[in-house]
């Protein structure tokens, strides 16, 4: 482990989050928190959840996003995880979910667990199956709207996370446009940057055309040579332009670094990506 990586765990100071203003998590003049999608460290998380959360916090991450396995927790397990988050001063603003969390049978459990964790958004990570028609995407939009109506009464909102399929036109229309146009504007459109770029779409144009709805982004890299393996800043994503659009028009409230795997171990990968993110932001200031 390099000296720089060791210092990153000791030396980074977590920026202060602003209080909610006009329904937003953070005021415009405050730094946008940066977190980690825990799928990035899924192997370590499965072996040692508490140690992994402690390690992520020591790196300087400010929030985390749990993914599908969290749904199997009992309320007691969720309360224990919430205590661990509080102990290391990590927030959880959203979770990634399968379709089960949006069904009438599964929604109440998702709401209960997310309220314990203190989240704001219950995000559909994917439809869970290959969709081949625009009508099928409209059905997903209807499901999101129904779930969002129930969530809203509990202080939560639904979200939708794109993969590459949503950017590939069906009958001349991108499915992501169908999702956006047919869902309530309180439903977050969580932008996965890497899959958007891989599919040949422009993340900056998408953000600018959907003001206020891009409340979080997965900061995933992509390159033609390495796919999703490059560390943050090593791929082709135009990060400066993406951040400018997200903060000027997108309504971003928090960022989430995501890594599907790299040439380094999981925890070192997460640390290196955060260092690179902060270096880029410092140079852009």
C-alpha positions in Angstrom: 0.0 0.0 0.0 1.4 3.4 -1.0 2.2 6.1 1.5 -0.4 8.3 -0.2 -3.1 5.7 0.2 -2.2 5.3 3.9 -2.4 9.1 4.4 -5.8 9.2 2.6 -7.2 7.1 5.4 -5.9 9.3 8.1 -5.8 12.7 6.6 -9.1 13.3 4.7 -11.5 15.5 6.6 -15.2 14.7 5.9 -17.0 17.8 4.6 -20.0 19.0 6.5 -23.4 18.4 5.0 -25.9 21.2 4.8 -29.4 21.0 6.3 -32.3 20.4 3.9 -33.4 23.5 2.1 -36.7 23.6 0.1 -37.0 19.8 0.0 -33.3 19.3 -1.0 -30.8 17.5 1.0 -28.0 20.0 0.6 -27.9 23.7 -0.1 -26.4 24.9 -3.4 -23.4 26.6 -1.7 -22.3 23.4 0.1 -20.1 20.6 -1.1 -21.9 17.6 -2.5 -21.2 14.5 -0.4 -19.4 11.7 -2.1 -20.2 8.1 -1.2 -19.6 4.5 -2.2 -22.0 2.1 -3.9 -21.1 -0.9 -1.7 -21.3 -3.3 -4.6 -17.8 -2.0 -5.2 -16.6 -3.8 -2.1 -19.1 -6.6 -2.2 -16.6 -9.4 -1.3 -15.3 -7.6 1.7 -18.8 -6.6 2.8 -20.0 -10.2 2.7 -17.0 -11.3 4.9 -17.0 -8.4 7.4 -19.8 -5.8 7.2 -18.7 -3.8 10.2 -15.0 -3.8 9.3 -15.9 -2.8 5.7 -18.0 0.1 6.8 -15.3 1.3 9.2 -12.7 1.1 6.4 -14.9 3.0 4.0 -15.5 5.7 6.6 -11.7 6.0 7.3 -11.0 6.6 3.6 -13.2 9.7 3.8 -16.4 8.5 2.2 -19.4 10.3 3.5 -22.3 8.0 2.6 -22.9 4.5 1.2 -25.5 2.8 -0.8 -26.5 -0.8 0.1 -27.5 -3.1 -2.7 -29.9 -6.0 -3.2 -28.8 -8.4 -0.3 -29.8 -5.8 2.3 -33.5 -6.7 1.6 -33.0 -10.0 3.3 -32.2 -8.3 6.6 -34.6 -8.4 9.5 -35.5 -5.0 11.1 -33.2 -5.9 14.0 -30.3 -6.4 11.6 -31.1 -3.1 9.9 -31.0 -1.4 13.3 -27.6 -2.9 14.0 -26.3 -1.7 10.6 -27.8 1.8 11.3 -25.9 1.9 14.6 -22.7 1.0 12.8 -23.3 3.7 10.3 -23.9 6.3 13.0 -20.8 5.2 14.9 -18.6 5.9 11.9 -20.6 8.9 10.7 -21.7 7.4 7.4 -25.1 8.3 5.9 -27.2 6.1 3.7 -29.4 8.2 1.3 -30.5 5.4 -1.0 -30.6 1.6 -1.5 -30.5 -0.5 -4.7 -33.4 -2.9 -5.0 -34.8 -5.7 -7.1 -38.4 -5.6 -8.5 -39.6 -7.3 -5.3 -39.2 -4.1 -3.3 -41.8 -2.4 -5.6 -44.5 -5.0 -5.5 -47.5 -4.7 -3.2 -46.3 -7.7 -1.3 -42.7 -6.5 -0.9 -43.0 -2.7 -0.6 -43.8 -2.5 3.1 -40.7 -4.4 4.0 -38.6 -2.2 1.8 -40.1 0.9 3.4 -39.5 -0.4 6.9 -35.8 -1.2 6.3 -35.1 2.1 4.5 -36.7 4.1 7.2 -34.5 2.4 9.7 -31.4 3.1 7.6 -32.5 6.8 7.2 -32.7 6.7 3.4 -34.5 9.0 1.1 -34.7 6.9 -2.1 -35.6 3.3 -2.8 -34.0 2.7 -6.2 -35.0 0.1 -8.7 -31.6 -1.2 -9.8 -32.9 -2.9 -13.0 -36.1 -4.5 -14.2 -34.5 -7.8 -13.5 -35.2 -9.2 -16.9 -34.7 -8.3 -20.5 -37.4 -5.9 -21.8 -37.9 -5.9 -25.6 -40.8 -3.4 -26.0 -41.5 0.2 -25.0 -44.8 -1.0 -23.5 -42.8 -3.1 -21.1 -40.9 -0.1 -20.0 -44.1 1.8 -19.6 -45.3 -0.9 -17.2 -42.1 -0.4 -15.2 -42.9 3.3 -15.1 -46.4 2.5 -13.8 -44.9 0.3 -11.1 -42.6 3.0 -10.0 -45.4 5.5 -9.9 -47.6 3.2 -7.8 -44.8 2.5 -5.4 -43.8 6.1 -5.2 -47.3 7.1 -4.2 -47.0 4.8 -1.2 -43.4 5.8 -0.4 -44.3 9.5 -0.4 -46.6 9.1 2.6 -43.6 7.7 4.5 -41.2 10.5 3.5 -39.5 8.4 0.8 -39.3 8.4 -3.0 -38.7 5.8 -5.7 -35.7 6.0 -8.0 -34.6 4.2 -11.3 -31.1 3.3 -12.1 -30.1 2.9 -15.7 -27.9 0.3 -17.4 -26.8 0.2 -21.0 -30.1 -1.3 -22.3 -32.1 1.8 -21.4 -30.0 3.8 -23.9 -30.5 1.4 -26.9 -33.4 2.6 -29.0 -36.5 0.4 -29.5 -38.6 1.5 -32.4 -36.6 4.7 -32.5 -37.0 5.6 -28.9 -34.6 5.2 -26.0 -36.3 3.3 -23.1 -34.7 5.7 -20.7 -36.8 8.5 -22.3 -39.9 6.4 -21.7 -39.1 5.9 -18.1 -38.4 9.6 -17.6 -41.5 10.8 -19.5 -43.9 8.4 -17.8 -42.8 8.8 -14.1 -43.6 11.4 -11.6 -41.0 14.1 -11.4 -40.4 13.3 -7.7 -38.9 9.9 -8.8 -35.1 10.1 -9.0 -33.4 9.2 -12.3 -30.1 7.8 -10.9 -27.6 8.2 -13.7 -25.0 5.4 -14.1 -22.4 7.3 -16.1 -20.4 4.3 -17.3 -23.2 2.4 -18.9 -24.6 5.6 -20.4 -21.3 6.3 -22.1 -20.8 2.6 -23.2 -24.1 2.7 -25.0 -23.0 5.8 -26.9 -25.2 8.3 -25.1 -24.2 11.7 -23.8 -24.6 12.0 -20.0 -24.2 15.8 -20.0 -27.0 16.2 -22.5 -29.2 13.8 -20.5 -28.6 15.7 -17.2 -29.3 19.1 -18.8 -32.6 17.8 -20.4 -33.9 16.5 -17.1 -33.4 19.3 -14.6 -33.9 18.4 -10.9 -34.3 14.7 -11.4 -30.6 13.5 -11.4 -30.4 13.6 -7.6 -27.5 11.1 -7.5 -25.0 9.7 -10.0 -23.0 6.5 -10.0 -19.5 7.7 -10.9 -18.5 4.6 -12.9 -15.8 4.8 -15.5 -15.6 3.2 -18.9 -13.1 2.9 -21.7 -13.2 1.0 -25.0 -10.1 -0.9 -24.0 -10.9 -1.9 -20.4 -14.7 -1.6 -20.2 -15.6 -0.8 -16.5 -12.2 -1.7 -15.1 -10.5 1.7 -15.2 -10.3 3.6 -11.9 -12.1 6.9 -11.6 -10.5 9.4 -14.0 -8.7 6.7 -16.1 -11.6 6.2 -18.6 -13.3 8.5 -21.1 -16.0 10.1 -19.0 -16.0 13.9 -19.2 -16.2 14.4 -15.4 -15.8 18.1 -15.2 -18.7 18.7 -17.6 -20.8 16.0 -15.9 -20.3 17.6 -12.5 -21.0 21.1 -13.8 -24.3 19.9 -15.4 -25.3 17.8 -12.3 -24.7 20.7 -9.9 -26.2 23.5 -12.2 -29.2 21.7 -13.6 -29.4 18.1 -12.5 -30.3 18.8 -8.9 -27.6 16.4 -7.6 -27.7 15.8 -3.8 -24.9 13.2 -3.5 -22.4 11.3 -5.7 -21.7 7.5 -5.4 -18.4 6.1 -6.7 -19.0 2.6 -8.2 -16.4 0.1 -9.3 -17.2 -3.3 -10.7 -13.6 -4.4 -10.3 -10.1 -3.2 -11.2 -6.5 -4.3 -11.1 -6.4 -3.7 -7.3 -8.2 -5.3 -4.4 -11.6 -4.0 -3.6 -10.8 -1.7 -0.7 -7.7 -0.3 -2.3 -9.7 0.3 -5.5 -12.3 2.3 -3.5 -9.5 4.3 -1.8 -7.7 5.1 -5.0 -11.0 6.2 -6.7 -11.8 8.6 -3.9 -8.3 10.1 -4.0 -8.6 10.6 -7.8 -12.1 12.1 -7.3 -10.9 14.6 -4.8 -7.8 15.5 -6.9 -10.0 16.2 -9.9 -12.4 18.3 -7.8 -9.6 20.3 -6.3 -8.1 21.1 -9.7 -11.6 22.2 -10.9 -12.3 24.5 -8.0 
